[in-house]
Amino acid sequence: VQLQASGGGLVQAGGSLRLSCAVSGNTGNQYTVGWFRQAPGKEREFVAVFRRSDLSTAYSDSVKGRFTISRDNAKNTVQLQMNSLKAEDTAVYYCAARNRRIINSQLMNILSYDYWGQGKQVTVSS
């Protein structure tokens, strides 16, 4: 499985950005794609996830209601639309994938994912 992330950049607080993760390779029908982020001096943390098997999504409490994860079938990408951005959203964002069954308790765990894309910088100025 290969992941190619794009998007991100610099925006003022309250603005919007979009991240995209192009997924290719042997994904099967059980794949799950998650977005994680890592701010300077902090551990990598879960942001959002899309599970292909039941088309379900989940979000961290810090982004719920502001971020939306979705799949673009035509482009085979998983996108993260980020609205109402805050300075504390500033981080390097990573997409990650797992191409085998995943249960709910595993979705937000960084160790559940086998494949990682390159990070994309998101900077929100206050």
Buried (B, 14 or more C-beta within 10 A) or exposed (E): BEBEBBBBEEBEBEEEBBBBBBBEEEBEEEBBBBBBBBBEEEEBBBBBBBBBEEEEBBBBEBBEEBBBBEBEEEEEBBBBBBBEBBEEBBBBBBBBBBBEEBEEEBBBEBEBBEBBBEBBEBBBEE
